[in-house]
Amino acid sequence: MKFSKQALLRIKNKRLNRGKTSRGIKGTAGRPRLSVYRSNENVYAQIIDDANAKTLISCSTIDRAIKLAVSNGRTCEASRLLGEKLAERSLKKRIKKIVFDRGPYLYHGRIKAVADGARAGGLEF
């Protein structure tokens, strides 16, 4: 396949710009950041206070409560349960409002399921 120079530059720039979506997203003590990481096998989420550089709450599909409920951690159902469990833990610590940070991932599939589960659990974005 032959590409023009302009087409090659567009492809190169698209690759370079990947993963830079969370630069402007910062969590504060009043409204911490919900950061989501997705691997091939599992999904990990944590609520972070960027002002104090501390992780307040963390949860993943490896956690015992979620692992017993689903067969594997790479499904949307497991991700939704993860969001609900994270919301439950955050409400215990009186955290109700958050900022959602999807990182370099598209808001689709497992990432969307985490957000939907967190909303269903009572968190406000």
Backbone hydrogen bonds in HBPLUS format (Angstrom, degrees):
<---DONOR---> <-ACCEPTOR-->    atom                        ^
c    i                          cat <-CA-CA->   ^        H-A-AA   ^      H-
h    n   atom  resd res      DA  || num        DHA   H-A  angle D-A-AA Bond
n    s   type  num  typ     dist DA aas  dist angle  dist       angle   num
A0008-LEU N   A0004-SER O   3.04 MM   4  6.32 159.3  2.08 151.7 157.2     1
A0009-LEU N   A0005-LYS O   2.99 MM   4  6.20 153.0  2.06 146.0 153.2     2
A0010-ARG N   A0006-GLN O   2.98 MM   4  6.25 154.0  2.05 147.7 154.5     3
A0011-ILE N   A0007-ALA O   3.06 MM   4  6.31 159.0  2.10 149.1 154.3     4
A0012-LYS N   A0008-LEU O   2.97 MM   4  6.14 160.5  2.01 146.9 152.5     5
A0013-ASN N   A0009-LEU O   2.88 MM   4  6.03 163.5  1.91 150.1 154.4     6
A0014-LYS N   A0010-ARG O   2.95 MM   4  6.06 150.0  2.05 143.5 151.8     7
A0015-ARG N   A0011-ILE O   3.12 MM   4  6.37 153.8  2.20 146.1 152.2     8
A0016-LEU N   A0012-LYS O   3.04 MM   4  6.31 151.9  2.12 146.6 154.6     9
A0017-ASN N   A0013-ASN O   3.03 MM   4  6.13 146.5  2.14 144.5 152.2    10
A0018-ARG N   A0015-ARG O   3.43 MM   3  5.41 157.9  2.48  98.8 105.1    11
A0025-ILE N   A0022-SER O   3.38 MM   3  5.18 153.2  2.46  97.1 104.8    12
A0050-ASP N   A0027-GLY O   3.10 MM  23  4.96 125.2  2.42 103.9 118.2    13
A0028-THR N   A0031-ARG O   3.01 MM   3  5.03 161.4  2.04 116.2 116.0    14
A0099-VAL N   A0032-PRO O   2.83 MM  67  6.14 146.4  1.95 149.4 156.7    15
A0033-ARG N   A0048-ILE O   2.86 MM  15  5.13 161.4  1.89 157.4 153.5    16
A0048-ILE N   A0033-ARG O   2.74 MM  15  5.13 161.3  1.77 150.2 154.5    17
A0034-LEU N   A0099-VAL O   2.69 MM  65  5.94 166.7  1.71 163.5 166.3    18
A0101-ASP N   A0034-LEU O   2.81 MM  67  5.66 165.1  1.83 155.5 151.9    19
A0035-SER N   A0046-GLN O   2.86 MM  11  5.44 157.9  1.91 171.3 166.8    20
A0046-GLN N   A0035-SER O   2.98 MM  11  5.44 154.3  2.05 150.6 158.7    21
A0036-VAL N   A0101-ASP O   3.30 MM  65  6.60 143.4  2.44 170.2 178.7    22
A0037-TYR N   A0044-TYR O   2.79 MM   7  5.10 170.3  1.80 158.3 159.8    23
A0044-TYR N   A0037-TYR O   2.81 MM   7  5.10 173.0  1.82 160.1 162.5    24
A0039-SER N   A0042-ASN O   2.90 MM   3  5.38 164.9  1.92 163.7 167.5    25
A0061-THR N   A0043-VAL O   3.07 MM  18  5.73 145.4  2.19 157.1 166.5    26
A0045-ALA N   A0059-CYS O   2.88 MM  14  5.47 169.6  1.89 171.8 168.9    27
A0059-CYS N   A0045-ALA O   2.86 MM  14  5.47 153.5  1.93 169.8 169.3    28
A0047-ILE N   A0057-ILE O   2.74 MM  10  5.15 159.2  1.78 150.0 157.0    29
A0056-LEU N   A0047-ILE O   2.77 MM   9  5.58 150.1  1.86 156.3 166.6    30
A0057-ILE N   A0047-ILE O   3.42 MM  10  5.15 158.5  2.47 131.3 136.5    31
A0049-ASP N   A0054-LYS O   2.86 MM   5  5.38 169.5  1.87 169.1 169.8    32
A0053-ALA N   A0049-ASP O   2.89 MM   4  5.73 112.8  2.35 135.6 154.2    33
A0054-LYS N   A0049-ASP O   3.12 MM   5  5.38 158.1  2.17 142.8 147.2    34
A0063-ASP N   A0060-SER O   3.22 MM   3  5.64 158.3  2.27 107.9 113.8    35
A0067-LYS N   A0063-ASP O   2.87 MM   4  5.96 164.4  1.89 161.5 166.8    36
A0068-LEU N   A0064-ARG O   3.06 MM   4  6.10 152.1  2.14 148.5 153.0    37
A0069-ALA N   A0066-ILE O   3.07 MM   3  5.17 129.5  2.34  97.6 111.2    38
A0070-VAL N   A0066-ILE O   3.19 MM   4  6.46 143.3  2.33 153.5 161.8    39
A0079-SER N   A0075-THR O   3.20 MM   4  6.49 151.6  2.29 139.9 147.7    40
A0080-ARG N   A0076-CYS O   2.88 MM   4  6.12 151.0  1.97 146.8 154.2    41
A0081-LEU N   A0077-GLU O   3.03 MM   4  6.29 158.7  2.08 148.3 153.7    42
A0082-LEU N   A0078-ALA O   2.95 MM   4  6.16 146.5  2.07 139.8 149.4    43
A0083-GLY N   A0079-SER O   3.02 MM   4  6.34 153.0  2.09 146.0 151.8    44
A0084-GLU N   A0080-ARG O   3.04 MM   4  6.36 156.3  2.09 148.3 154.6    45
A0085-LYS N   A0081-LEU O   2.90 MM   4  6.08 160.8  1.93 150.2 155.5    46
A0086-LEU N   A0082-LEU O   2.93 MM   4  6.07 157.1  1.98 148.3 154.7    47
A0087-ALA N   A0083-GLY O   2.97 MM   4  6.14 153.5  2.05 143.0 150.2    48
A0088-GLU N   A0084-GLU O   2.93 MM   4  6.18 153.5  2.00 145.6 153.0    49
A0089-ARG N   A0085-LYS O   3.01 MM   4  6.28 158.5  2.05 148.2 153.2    50
A0090-SER N   A0086-LEU O   2.92 MM   4  6.11 151.6  2.00 145.0 153.2    51
A0091-LEU N   A0087-ALA O   2.93 MM   4  6.07 153.0  2.01 148.1 154.5    52
A0092-LYS N   A0088-GLU O   3.27 MM   4  6.50 141.2  2.43 138.2 147.5    53
A0093-LYS N   A0090-SER O   3.08 MM   3  5.10 128.9  2.35  94.6 108.0    54
A0095-ILE N   A0090-SER O   2.86 MM   5  5.14 167.4  1.87 145.0 145.4    55
A0094-ARG N   A0091-LEU O   3.15 MM   3  4.72 159.9  2.19  97.9 101.2    56
A0124-GLU N   A0096-LYS O   2.85 MM  28  6.12 163.7  1.87 164.3 167.8    57
A0098-ILE N   A0124-GLU O   2.93 MM  26  6.21 165.0  1.95 171.0 173.3    58
A0108-HIS N   A0106-LEU O   2.83 MM   2  5.44 124.6  2.14 111.1  94.3    59
A0113-ALA N   A0109-GLY O   2.96 MM   4  6.19 148.2  2.06 145.8 155.8    60
A0114-VAL N   A0110-ARG O   3.06 MM   4  6.30 147.2  2.18 141.9 148.7    61
A0115-ALA N   A0111-ILE O   3.23 MM   4  6.55 161.5  2.26 146.3 150.6    62
A0116-ASP N   A0112-LYS O   2.87 MM   4  6.11 160.0  1.91 152.0 157.7    63
A0117-GLY N   A0113-ALA O   2.93 MM   4  6.01 156.7  1.98 143.7 150.0    64
A0118-ALA N   A0114-VAL O   2.94 MM   4  6.15 152.4  2.02 147.2 154.8    65
A0119-ARG N   A0115-ALA O   2.95 MM   4  6.19 155.6  2.01 147.5 154.2    66
A0120-ALA N   A0116-ASP O   2.89 MM   4  6.07 155.2  1.95 144.4 151.8    67
A0121-GLY N   A0117-GLY O   2.94 MM   4  6.09 138.9  2.11 137.3 148.2    68
A0123-LEU N   A0118-ALA O   3.05 MM   5  5.65 163.7  2.07 154.6 149.5    69
A0122-GLY N   A0119-ARG O   3.13 MM   3  5.27 150.9  2.21 100.6 109.4    70
